[in-house]
Amino acid sequence: MLLAERLRHAFGAVRALDDVSFTLQSGQTLAVFGPNGAGKTTLLKVLAGLIRPATGRAEIEGGRRAVGWIGHQPQLYAHLTVRENLRFWGSLYDVPDRELAAREGELLGRLGLNEHADRPVRALSRGLIQRVAIARALIHDPRVLLLDEPFTGLDRTAAEDFRRLLAEQGGGTGGRITVLVTHNVEEGTELATDVAFMRAGRFVQLAPRAGRDAAAIADAYRRAVAGA
Amino acid sequence: MPDVWRHAWRLARKDLLIEFRSRTAILSAVVFTVLVLMVFNFGRDPTAVAAIDLAPSILWVTFTFAAMLALNRAFQLELENQALDGLLLAPVSRSSIYLGKLIANLAFVATVEAVGLPLFAVFFNVSILPVLGPLIAVVALATIGFVAVGTLFSAMTARTRFAELLLPVLLLPFMMPPLIWAVLATAALFAGHPLSAVTGWLSFLAAFDIVFVTLAFALFPATVDE
C-alpha cells in the first residue's frame, strides 16, 4: 500500500505540495499530470523519502527497499557495462547473489538487452539506456514504481516501446503500485487506473480513469487546470 | 560484515572500477604531480636554497593539489545521470555512502602519493628509505584527515555551479593545521631527527583525523539530503 496524507511542502515562498492526499493499492497506477512547476517531482521525492515533507506523511509498505524509480535521467554509470550496473544496484538492495543473477538474466532477456549486457552504458542509444534504467529500477523486484517524466528525450518509437514495457512491468500483471508524473497528457494515459491533475502543489482532480482515452483525459485536464 | 561496511565497500569498489575504466582523474593527478615536481626541481636556484629545506613544503603542496583533482571528481561522478538520487533512494545509510567515497578517495590519493614519493626522492635527491616507516605514517595520517574533510566538502560543492573553484577555497583553510604539522614532521625526518622528535606532530595529526572524520560522518547526511 502507498499512502500520502495531507502532504505539504514549500521551497521558500513557492508551495510545491499543498494538502495532497491519496492511497493506492497493489495493481493501481496513478498518472499525475500537471504543468512544469506544479510540484510533481517533489511529490515523487516525498513519496520516495528523498524529501521530508513540512507536514503530513507519506508511507510505503516495505519502505525504501520496496521502491523502484525511473526518471528522465537513468541513474546509471556510463563507464560500467549494463551487467555491472545491474549488479551494483542489486547489491545495494542486498539481493542475494543467486537471485541477483537470475533476475539480471530475466530482465536482460525480457527487455531485449541480452546482446548489450557487456557493453558500457555510454555506448548505448537513448532508447536502450531507458531500457537499462527500467531493468535497474526492477532489479530488486520493487512493489512500488515511481516514474518521473520517463518519456522525456525519447523519440516516438522509443517512447512507444517504453510505454509497452512499462505496461508489462507496472500494475496489472506485475501487481505493482505505480505513480507516473508527467506534463504531457498524451504520455502514459493508457497505463493509468487513476488520473490526477496537479497545479501549484494541489490535486485539482483525482479520479479513476474509467476507460477514458488520451483525448478525453486531455480535455478534462485543460478544463480542470485552466479552471482551477 | 556490518551493513555500513558492506555497502561502503560496494560503493568504493564501484568508484575504483569506474576510475580504472576511465583513468581520467588518476592520469591527470599523476601528470600534475610529475609536472609540479619537475617545475620546482628545475625552477629553484640550488645555490640559494638547499633542496632539503624546500623539499617538505614542495612535497605537501604537490600532494595537496593532486588530491584536489580526485576530490573534485568524487561526487561529480554521482551527478552524471543523477546516480546520486539512486544512491539516496537505496536502502543504504548515508554513512555508508560517505565511507564508500572516503575509501575510494583514499585509495586514489594513496596511488598518486605512491607514484609521487619516489619521483620526489629522485628529483630532490632526498634519501627517503632510512625514514620510510615514519614518513609513511606522516603521509597516511595527513592524507586521512585531508581526504575525510575533502570528501565532505566535495559532497557540499558538487551541486554548485563552480564546484571546482569552491572546493579548494573551502577546503584549504581547514587543511592549514594538518598541512603545517605534516610539513614540520617531514622536515624533521629529512633532517635526520629521531622519531621522538615527530611524535608530537603525529599525535596532532591523529587527533585531527579522529575529530574531523567523526564530524564528517555526522555532517554528511545534511550535505546530501534535500
HADDOCK unambig.tbl for C-alpha pairs under 7 A between the chains (distance, minus, plus):
assign (segid A and resid 48 and name CA) (segid B and resid 89 and name CA) 6.81 0.50 0.50
assign (segid A and resid 50 and name CA) (segid B and resid 88 and name CA) 6.93 0.50 0.50
assign (segid A and resid 50 and name CA) (segid B and resid 89 and name CA) 6.53 0.50 0.50
assign (segid A and resid 50 and name CA) (segid B and resid 226 and name CA) 6.90 0.50 0.50
assign (segid A and resid 51 and name CA) (segid B and resid 226 and name CA) 5.63 0.50 0.50
assign (segid A and resid 64 and name CA) (segid B and resid 89 and name CA) 6.48 0.50 0.50
assign (segid A and resid 64 and name CA) (segid B and resid 90 and name CA) 6.41 0.50 0.50
assign (segid A and resid 64 and name CA) (segid B and resid 91 and name CA) 5.72 0.50 0.50
assign (segid A and resid 65 and name CA) (segid B and resid 90 and name CA) 6.67 0.50 0.50
assign (segid A and resid 65 and name CA) (segid B and resid 91 and name CA) 5.56 0.50 0.50
assign (segid A and resid 73 and name CA) (segid B and resid 81 and name CA) 5.07 0.50 0.50
assign (segid A and resid 73 and name CA) (segid B and resid 82 and name CA) 6.08 0.50 0.50
assign (segid A and resid 74 and name CA) (segid B and resid 81 and name CA) 5.65 0.50 0.50
assign (segid A and resid 75 and name CA) (segid B and resid 81 and name CA) 4.82 0.50 0.50
assign (segid A and resid 75 and name CA) (segid B and resid 82 and name CA) 5.01 0.50 0.50
assign (segid A and resid 75 and name CA) (segid B and resid 83 and name CA) 3.97 0.50 0.50
assign (segid A and resid 75 and name CA) (segid B and resid 86 and name CA) 6.00 0.50 0.50
assign (segid A and resid 76 and name CA) (segid B and resid 81 and name CA) 6.06 0.50 0.50
assign (segid A and resid 76 and name CA) (segid B and resid 83 and name CA) 5.92 0.50 0.50
assign (segid A and resid 79 and name CA) (segid B and resid 18 and name CA) 5.90 0.50 0.50
assign (segid A and resid 79 and name CA) (segid B and resid 21 and name CA) 6.63 0.50 0.50
assign (segid A and resid 79 and name CA) (segid B and resid 22 and name CA) 6.88 0.50 0.50
assign (segid A and resid 80 and name CA) (segid B and resid 18 and name CA) 6.57 0.50 0.50
assign (segid A and resid 92 and name CA) (segid B and resid 7 and name CA) 6.34 0.50 0.50
assign (segid A and resid 92 and name CA) (segid B and resid 90 and name CA) 6.63 0.50 0.50
assign (segid A and resid 92 and name CA) (segid B and resid 92 and name CA) 6.74 0.50 0.50
assign (segid A and resid 93 and name CA) (segid B and resid 90 and name CA) 6.55 0.50 0.50
assign (segid A and resid 93 and name CA) (segid B and resid 91 and name CA) 6.22 0.50 0.50
